[in-house]
Each structure stands twice: as structure tokens, then as C-alpha cells.
Amino acid sequence: MKIIATVKERHDIELLSKIDELKKYGVYDYRFNYAKVRSEKEEIAFCENINKLKFKHPDINIMVDIPYPGRKKRLICKNRKILIEKGKEYVLWLKHLKESIIEDNEMFLNSNLNSNEFYIGQKIFYDMGECCFKVVEIIDEYKIRIKALNTYQVYSDKGITTSNIEKNGYYDIVDRLIDRLDRVNTFALSFIEELKDLEDAKRLKNKYSDILFISKVETEKAIKNLHCIAKYSDYVMLGRGDLIVNSQTHRIMEYELKTKKICNECNCEVMFASGFLNSFINNYLPSHSDVIDVTLAINLNPDYLILNTDLVFSHRFSDAISLINNIKKEQRDRRPII
């Protein structure tokens, strides 16, 4: 089992020194997240940074993680952050505005939707489910009122997820990135739910013979169609962060087991992603639940375990790697518990 480190896309001294450090721990696989690229200028800078890093470290492997355009919208709030209070109501604008013109209890999306895509009682999840809102009123065509179901500090540029936000293709994005990136041929495609979602991947493979695709499984529908997805993918990534807000939460462990089993049957390598050992970021010791979580995941023997950016760049990363290696060693030396 290999570790994939999710790293920041900028090219600076911090990133270069972090790569040097990570390689000492045997980490040679890296994930770059395309999600925050907003313009052609930012895309060019994104690719240039990766190319510089690849030139400096030709022995590392890079995967670009691409959000499915339109599936997830970004939330913007005044002064870039807002403390959401449980039970309090907020106005959500469904179109892009200027921060300066909104009130303290208002937020908006970075792109346009219409209120007819929402309904009273619908749940809207912030980022990976840390905060949840319920739609309580459709105010007009571009405005809805939402009620917070828990208290949480919300920051701008994080995603919101609902069950009915539309999908668009990613062919053009990947095609551009292939042209702009040097020696990078692995791309993770978000929210693959059924075989037809891989049509763009098939077209790109016909054009670029050496390209590799990772199908990100992040919904209950994808779990149901996992066999056909794995059969026609180079890799499958179980994206636990989005999966937990797009499925039955209590079945996450079952989904891990099913994903590993089916991928073995289809001879498809599997990756487990999101949330591993995040309690290590701010605590001297990880939580009991985090240790149990990563132990069970490692016991399933995935081909890759993906660690989040905040953990990778924390001062406890070396301790997290040591813990993972100790768990792997223990499980090599004794009979697996599953």
C-alpha cells in the first residue's frame, strides 16, 4: 500500500521542502486539486507550477484531481468567513455577486443557479458535511432562505453539495491540461456514477494512448454501479468525504468493503481517500475513532491511501506516517481482523 499526499498547487519554498521531507518517508505519489482554478490565467499558473515541480523532482508521480463541472458550487460569504449558528436563518443568493453588497447574514454562489432547482426541506451540505442547511423558503428566482442545522465556522470558496445540481462534461478540461502539463498523465474524475459518465474518458483514451483515469466513487448510485465502473477504469477512488453526504452515513464501512472486493474481482487498483487521521492536525495524539478508522482501512489492503492537505502540511505528518507504518507492520505479522 502506497501513500498519496494531497499537496498545495503553488510552487514555492514550502512545497519544495515538503516534497523533500515526504520523499524521506517513501512518499512519491501526489495529488493536486484542480477545484479552485477559476480562469485560464489560473489554469496556466496551475500547470506551470506542476511542471516546475516535476522538473525538480522527476521521480515523483502526479495525479490531477478534477471536479465534475457544475456538480459542486462554491460558497462565498462576507469577509471570507462567517460563524454559522444553529437554528439561525440565512439568505443564499444563487448567483455571483460582489462581497461588498451583501449583508452579514447573506451568502452567494460563485456561479448561477435557479431557485426552481431547490425545494422546501431540501438539505444543503457545506464542504464534506461539516455544516448542513435546510431550505425553508424560496424567496424569488435567485434567492432562497436556509436554516442552519448546526453551528460551524464557514469559509469562502468551499463547496456546497445537493442531490440535484447538474453535471457537465470534463473532456475539454482534461484535453487542455494534457496539452499544458509535462509528463503528467493521470487524472481523477469526480462523481462517476454509471458507465455513461466514462464516455469522455473513453474519447480521451482514444486520443491519448497513455492516459490513465481514476473514477471517483462518491455517491450511493455509484456504489450500486461499482462493478461496471471498476471494469472500465484504471483505478477507483472511494471519495469518502463526498460519499458521506451523498449516501447513508452508517454504511461507509460497508462501502469500503464492497469497493475493495469488487475492485479485486475487476483487477482494478483501489484508493481510499478523505479524512484519515485528521485529528492529528491539532492534537498531540489522534482520536480513538481515527486510529480505528485507518486501521480498518489498512486492513482491507487498498493499493493507495490518500491523505488530506491539512495533515500533509501539519507538523504532525511524520507521526501520522509512523502510525500508518506501524499498523501495516502489525497487520503483516498477524492474521487480519477482517
QUIURPE-V500449 format. One record per residue. N is the residue number from 1. RES is the residue in three letters. SS is DSSP state (H for helix, E for strand, L for the rest). BURIAL is I if it has 9 or more other C-alpha atoms within 8 Angstrom, else O. Layout:
n->N res->RES ss->SS burial->BURIAL
n->N res->RES ss->SS burial->BURIAL
This chain:
n->1 res->MET ss->L burial->O
n->2 res->LYS ss->E burial->O
n->3 res->ILE ss->E burial->I
n->4 res->ILE ss->E burial->I
n->5 res->ALA ss->E burial->I
n->6 res->THR ss->E burial->I
n->7 res->VAL ss->E burial->I
n->8 res->LYS ss->L burial->O
n->9 res->GLU ss->L burial->I
n->10 res->ARG ss->L burial->O
n->11 res->HIS ss->L burial->I
n->12 res->ASP ss->L burial->O
n->13 res->ILE ss->H burial->O
n->14 res->GLU ss->H burial->O
n->15 res->LEU ss->H burial->I
n->16 res->LEU ss->H burial->I
n->17 res->SER ss->H burial->O
n->18 res->LYS ss->H burial->I
n->19 res->ILE ss->H burial->O
n->20 res->ASP ss->H burial->O
n->21 res->GLU ss->H burial->O
n->22 res->LEU ss->H burial->I
n->23 res->LYS ss->H burial->I
n->24 res->LYS ss->H burial->O
n->25 res->TYR ss->L burial->O
n->26 res->GLY ss->L burial->O
n->27 res->VAL ss->L burial->I
n->28 res->TYR ss->L burial->I
n->29 res->ASP ss->E burial->I
n->30 res->TYR ss->E burial->I
n->31 res->ARG ss->E burial->I
n->32 res->PHE ss->E burial->I
n->33 res->ASN ss->E burial->I
n->34 res->TYR ss->L burial->I
n->35 res->ALA ss->L burial->O
n->36 res->LYS ss->L burial->O
n->37 res->VAL ss->L burial->O
n->38 res->ARG ss->L burial->O
n->39 res->SER ss->L burial->O
n->40 res->GLU ss->H burial->O
n->41 res->LYS ss->H burial->O
n->42 res->GLU ss->H burial->I
n->43 res->GLU ss->H burial->I
n->44 res->ILE ss->H burial->I
n->45 res->ALA ss->H burial->O
n->46 res->PHE ss->H burial->I
n->47 res->CYS ss->H burial->I
n->48 res->GLU ss->H burial->I
n->49 res->ASN ss->H burial->I
n->50 res->ILE ss->H burial->I
n->51 res->ASN ss->H burial->I
n->52 res->LYS ss->H burial->I
n->53 res->LEU ss->H burial->I
n->54 res->LYS ss->H burial->I
n->55 res->PHE ss->H burial->O
n->56 res->LYS ss->H burial->O
n->57 res->HIS ss->L burial->O
n->58 res->PRO ss->L burial->O
n->59 res->ASP ss->L burial->O
n->60 res->ILE ss->L burial->I
n->61 res->ASN ss->E burial->O
n->62 res->ILE ss->E burial->I
n->63 res->MET ss->E burial->I
n->64 res->VAL ss->E burial->I
n->65 res->ASP ss->E burial->I
n->66 res->ILE ss->E burial->I
n->67 res->PRO ss->L burial->I
n->68 res->TYR ss->L burial->I
n->69 res->PRO ss->L burial->I
n->70 res->GLY ss->L burial->I
n->71 res->ARG ss->L burial->I
n->72 res->LYS ss->L burial->I
n->73 res->LYS ss->E burial->I
n->74 res->ARG ss->E burial->I
n->75 res->LEU ss->E burial->I
n->76 res->ILE ss->E burial->I
n->77 res->CYS ss->E burial->I
n->78 res->LYS ss->H burial->I
n->79 res->ASN ss->H burial->O
n->80 res->ARG ss->H burial->O
n->81 res->LYS ss->E burial->I
n->82 res->ILE ss->E burial->I
n->83 res->LEU ss->E burial->O
n->84 res->ILE ss->E burial->I
n->85 res->GLU ss->L burial->I
n->86 res->LYS ss->L burial->I
n->87 res->GLY ss->L burial->O
n->88 res->LYS ss->L burial->O
n->89 res->GLU ss->E burial->I
n->90 res->TYR ss->E burial->I
n->91 res->VAL ss->E burial->I
n->92 res->LEU ss->E burial->I
n->93 res->TRP ss->E burial->I
n->94 res->LEU ss->L burial->I
n->95 res->LYS ss->L burial->I
n->96 res->HIS ss->L burial->I
n->97 res->LEU ss->L burial->I
n->98 res->LYS ss->L burial->O
n->99 res->GLU ss->H burial->I
n->100 res->SER ss->H burial->O
n->101 res->ILE ss->H burial->O
n->102 res->ILE ss->L burial->I
n->103 res->GLU ss->L burial->O
n->104 res->ASP ss->L burial->O
n->105 res->ASN ss->L burial->O
n->106 res->GLU ss->E burial->I
n->107 res->MET ss->E burial->I
n->108 res->PHE ss->E burial->I
n->109 res->LEU ss->E burial->I
n->110 res->ASN ss->L burial->I
n->111 res->SER ss->L burial->I
n->112 res->ASN ss->L burial->O
n->113 res->LEU ss->L burial->O
n->114 res->ASN ss->L burial->I
n->115 res->SER ss->H burial->I
n->116 res->ASN ss->H burial->O
n->117 res->GLU ss->H burial->O
n->118 res->PHE ss->L burial->I
n->119 res->TYR ss->L burial->O
n->120 res->ILE ss->L burial->I
n->121 res->GLY ss->L burial->O
n->122 res->GLN ss->L burial->O
n->123 res->LYS ss->E burial->I
n->124 res->ILE ss->E burial->I
n->125 res->PHE ss->E burial->I
n->126 res->TYR ss->E burial->I
n->127 res->ASP ss->L burial->I
n->128 res->MET ss->L burial->I
n->129 res->GLY ss->L burial->I
n->130 res->GLU ss->L burial->O
n->131 res->CYS ss->E burial->I
n->132 res->CYS ss->E burial->I
n->133 res->PHE ss->E burial->I
n->134 res->LYS ss->E burial->I
n->135 res->VAL ss->E burial->I
n->136 res->VAL ss->E burial->I
n->137 res->GLU ss->E burial->O
n->138 res->ILE ss->E burial->I
n->139 res->ILE ss->E burial->O
n->140 res->ASP ss->E burial->O
n->141 res->GLU ss->L burial->O
n->142 res->TYR ss->L burial->I
n->143 res->LYS ss->E burial->I
n->144 res->ILE ss->E burial->I
n->145 res->ARG ss->E burial->I
n->146 res->ILE ss->E burial->I
n->147 res->LYS ss->E burial->I
n->148 res->ALA ss->E burial->I
n->149 res->LEU ss->L burial->I
n->150 res->ASN ss->L burial->I
n->151 res->THR ss->L burial->I
n->152 res->TYR ss->E burial->I
n->153 res->GLN ss->E burial->O
n->154 res->VAL ss->E burial->I
n->155 res->TYR ss->E burial->I
n->156 res->SER ss->L burial->I
n->157 res->ASP ss->L burial->O
n->158 res->LYS ss->E burial->I
n->159 res->GLY ss->E burial->I
n->160 res->ILE ss->E burial->I
n->161 res->THR ss->E burial->I
n->162 res->THR ss->L burial->I
n->163 res->SER ss->L burial->O
n->164 res->ASN ss->L burial->O
n->165 res->ILE ss->L burial->I
n->166 res->GLU ss->L burial->O
n->167 res->LYS ss->L burial->O
n->168 res->ASN ss->L burial->O
n->169 res->GLY ss->L burial->O
n->170 res->TYR ss->L burial->I
n->171 res->TYR ss->H burial->I
n->172 res->ASP ss->H burial->O
n->173 res->ILE ss->H burial->O
n->174 res->VAL ss->H burial->I
n->175 res->ASP ss->H burial->I
n->176 res->ARG ss->H burial->O
n->177 res->LEU ss->H burial->I
n->178 res->ILE ss->H burial->I
n->179 res->ASP ss->H burial->O
n->180 res->ARG ss->H burial->I
n->181 res->LEU ss->L burial->I
n->182 res->ASP ss->L burial->O
n->183 res->ARG ss->L burial->O
n->184 res->VAL ss->L burial->I
n->185 res->ASN ss->L burial->I
n->186 res->THR ss->E burial->I
n->187 res->PHE ss->E burial->I
n->188 res->ALA ss->E burial->I
n->189 res->LEU ss->E burial->I
n->190 res->SER ss->L burial->I
n->191 res->PHE ss->L burial->I
n->192 res->ILE ss->L burial->I
n->193 res->GLU ss->L burial->I
n->194 res->GLU ss->L burial->I
n->195 res->LEU ss->H burial->I
n->196 res->LYS ss->H burial->O
n->197 res->ASP ss->H burial->O
n->198 res->LEU ss->H burial->I
n->199 res->GLU ss->H burial->O
n->200 res->ASP ss->H burial->I
n->201 res->ALA ss->H burial->I
n->202 res->LYS ss->H burial->O
n->203 res->ARG ss->H burial->O
n->204 res->LEU ss->H burial->I
n->205 res->LYS ss->H burial->I
n->206 res->ASN ss->H burial->O
n->207 res->LYS ss->H burial->O
n->208 res->TYR ss->L burial->O
n->209 res->SER ss->L burial->O
n->210 res->ASP ss->L burial->O
n->211 res->ILE ss->L burial->I
n->212 res->LEU ss->E burial->I
n->213 res->PHE ss->E burial->I
n->214 res->ILE ss->E burial->I
n->215 res->SER ss->E burial->I
n->216 res->LYS ss->E burial->I
n->217 res->VAL ss->E burial->I
n->218 res->GLU ss->L burial->I
n->219 res->THR ss->L burial->I
n->220 res->GLU ss->H burial->I
n->221 res->LYS ss->H burial->O
n->222 res->ALA ss->H burial->I
n->223 res->ILE ss->H burial->I
n->224 res->LYS ss->H burial->O
n->225 res->ASN ss->L burial->I
n->226 res->LEU ss->H burial->I
n->227 res->HIS ss->H burial->I
n->228 res->CYS ss->H burial->I
n->229 res->ILE ss->H burial->I
n->230 res->ALA ss->H burial->I
n->231 res->LYS ss->H burial->I
n->232 res->TYR ss->L burial->O
n->233 res->SER ss->L burial->I
n->234 res->ASP ss->L burial->I
n->235 res->TYR ss->E burial->I
n->236 res->VAL ss->E burial->I
n->237 res->MET ss->E burial->I
n->238 res->LEU ss->E burial->I
n->239 res->GLY ss->E burial->I
n->240 res->ARG ss->H burial->I
n->241 res->GLY ss->H burial->I
n->242 res->ASP ss->H burial->I
n->243 res->LEU ss->H burial->I
n->244 res->ILE ss->L burial->I
n->245 res->VAL ss->L burial->I
n->246 res->ASN ss->L burial->I
n->247 res->SER ss->L burial->I
n->248 res->GLN ss->L burial->I
n->249 res->THR ss->H burial->O
n->250 res->HIS ss->H burial->O
n->251 res->ARG ss->H burial->O
n->252 res->ILE ss->H burial->I
n->253 res->MET ss->H burial->O
n->254 res->GLU ss->H burial->O
n->255 res->TYR ss->H burial->I
n->256 res->GLU ss->H burial->I
n->257 res->LEU ss->H burial->I
n->258 res->LYS ss->H burial->O
n->259 res->THR ss->H burial->I
n->260 res->LYS ss->H burial->I
n->261 res->LYS ss->H burial->O
n->262 res->ILE ss->H burial->I
n->263 res->CYS ss->H burial->I
n->264 res->ASN ss->H burial->I
n->265 res->GLU ss->H burial->O
n->266 res->CYS ss->L burial->I
n->267 res->ASN ss->L burial->O
n->268 res->CYS ss->L burial->I
n->269 res->GLU ss->E burial->I
n->270 res->VAL ss->E burial->I
n->271 res->MET ss->E burial->I
n->272 res->PHE ss->E burial->I
n->273 res->ALA ss->E burial->I
n->274 res->SER ss->L burial->I
n->275 res->GLY ss->L burial->I
n->276 res->PHE ss->L burial->I
n->277 res->LEU ss->L burial->I
n->278 res->ASN ss->H burial->I
n->279 res->SER ss->H burial->I
n->280 res->PHE ss->H burial->I
n->281 res->ILE ss->L burial->I
n->282 res->ASN ss->L burial->O
n->283 res->ASN ss->L burial->O
n->284 res->TYR ss->L burial->O
n->285 res->LEU ss->L burial->O
n->286 res->PRO ss->L burial->I
n->287 res->SER ss->L burial->I
n->288 res->HIS ss->H burial->O
n->289 res->SER ss->H burial->O
n->290 res->ASP ss->H burial->I
n->291 res->VAL ss->H burial->I
n->292 res->ILE ss->H burial->O
n->293 res->ASP ss->H burial->I
n->294 res->VAL ss->H burial->I
n->295 res->THR ss->H burial->I
n->296 res->LEU ss->H burial->O
n->297 res->ALA ss->H burial->I
n->298 res->ILE ss->H burial->I
n->299 res->ASN ss->H burial->I
n->300 res->LEU ss->L burial->I
n->301 res->ASN ss->L burial->O
n->302 res->PRO ss->L burial->I
n->303 res->ASP ss->L burial->I
n->304 res->TYR ss->E burial->I
n->305 res->LEU ss->E burial->I
n->306 res->ILE ss->E burial->I
n->307 res->LEU ss->E burial->I
n->308 res->ASN ss->L burial->I
n->309 res->THR ss->H burial->I
n->310 res->ASP ss->H burial->O
n->311 res->LEU ss->H burial->I
n->312 res->VAL ss->H burial->I
n->313 res->PHE ss->L burial->I
n->314 res->SER ss->L burial->O
n->315 res->HIS ss->L burial->O
n->316 res->ARG ss->L burial->I
n->317 res->PHE ss->H burial->I
n->318 res->SER ss->H burial->O
n->319 res->ASP ss->H burial->O
n->320 res->ALA ss->H burial->I
n->321 res->ILE ss->H burial->I
n->322 res->SER ss->H burial->O
n->323 res->LEU ss->H burial->O
n->324 res->ILE ss->H burial->I
n->325 res->ASN ss->H burial->O
n->326 res->ASN ss->H burial->O
n->327 res->ILE ss->H burial->I
n->328 res->LYS ss->H burial->I
n->329 res->LYS ss->H burial->O
n->330 res->GLU ss->H burial->O
n->331 res->GLN ss->H burial->I
n->332 res->ARG ss->H burial->O
n->333 res->ASP ss->H burial->O
n->334 res->ARG ss->L burial->O
n->335 res->ARG ss->L burial->O
n->336 res->PRO ss->L burial->O
n->337 res->ILE ss->L burial->O
n->338 res->ILE ss->L burial->O
